[in-house]
Amino acid sequence: MADAFDAVIRAPRIISGGHEAGHTIAIRGGRIVAVEPLESRASAVRVLEFGADVVVLPGLVDSHVHICEPGNSEWEGFATATRAAAAGGITTLVDMPLDSVPSTVNVAALQAKRDAANGRCQVDVGFWGGVIPGNLGELAPLHEAGVLGFKCFLADSGSDEFPPVTAEQMTEALGFLRGLGSALLVHAEDAEATTAIGEISSRRYSDYLASRPRGLENLAIAKVIEAARAARGHAHIVHLSSSDALPMIATARREGVPVTAESCPHYLALTAEEIADSRTAFKSSPPIREAANCELLWNGLRDGVLDMVVSDHSPCTPAMKELGGGDFGAAWGGISSLQLGLPVMWTHARERGFSLSDVARWMAEQPARLAGLPAKGRIAPGYDADLCVFAPDESFVVDPARLHHRHAVTPYAGRRLTGTVRSTFLRGELTDPEHPRGRLLAREDAPGGARAVVSSDS
Ligand SMILES: [Zn+2]
């Protein structure tokens, strides 16, 4: 009798249906076709059995990644970013529409992105489109072409090609995107208040933190909430770092305003108190804040006001990070963490009593939902067989030389983290740096986007 499946995976610890249990996962054609009890006798050409030292998680979905190619490929590129992602247990990532040249603000730019990515990706990659002043007419064509949603800034993005929108323009875009069923991701720091404070030049972290107070975020998030309320369109707040904003978001949701929010590993794992002078590897915008703020962000995850945790992988060259000068004003504000996000989160989540089911919800299921990827983020029949095999009790010390990001600059250097990624499966096969099999994902119902794929395997 022919084997019923291409592969089966048996493991006593698999995260499926919101909890950890023993299961047999049956795979055919790169998809999960059944999740059965551990004792199942399902047969297949390949049978993989794991022990109790590992937990099989859904492959993570990172909906906030700046890949910078084309145009700034000396900062980061598709080959290096997706190799780091695969090493970090991420099987799908969504690229942000800025930091590359051109920015993804029209269909030609989206095509340039896809051309740069095609055949180079270890994991599946989707794209956000950009909303900037004056490009409302480009949004429907970008949507048709398969972007997974849109992103705008309320304050200076650092890129002349990607200017911020006003609150009115944000409201108008939200109304338009509601008609397309598409979300608008918003970088929420207030432009006027940011300008009023001005730039700093200092080697002291406290000066940088004081120049980007929580108020900048609180003010902007209030505007996002009111825009979403007025337009009845889904607004998603990216990289939330001010815990003050959590009660506002909770209230708005109770009132039915369609607003969601994410935070990032660095806001949940690092604190302002520990950042020494000149340590610009720790600079992000918004900034890493005080320990008390960090603890309140964890409460936001516990309460479900924060929906997800994604990397905001925001790379640059070591020179741009000002590692020599140590001036927090001049340094690039961004942290590269694709490869480390899962162990960073697990190290700190476990201390607080969270489970790997929680981590899978924050880092796989919810980002997949935001990006509208119905075959990603869960271990369940009908989903892609994207898996992360994770050893939760193993620890390691971060050695920058072992990072696959284009540049190894990291605030986590020398830290001991709990949990190692043993292997990563993309559509039922182990990822392999020699054979990039990542696909470029389009919106599920995009014309011609058969099963959400716009290019074939290379
Ligand atoms: Zn970002």
Residues whose N, C-alpha, C, O or C-beta is under 5 A from the ligand:
A	BS01	ZN	D312
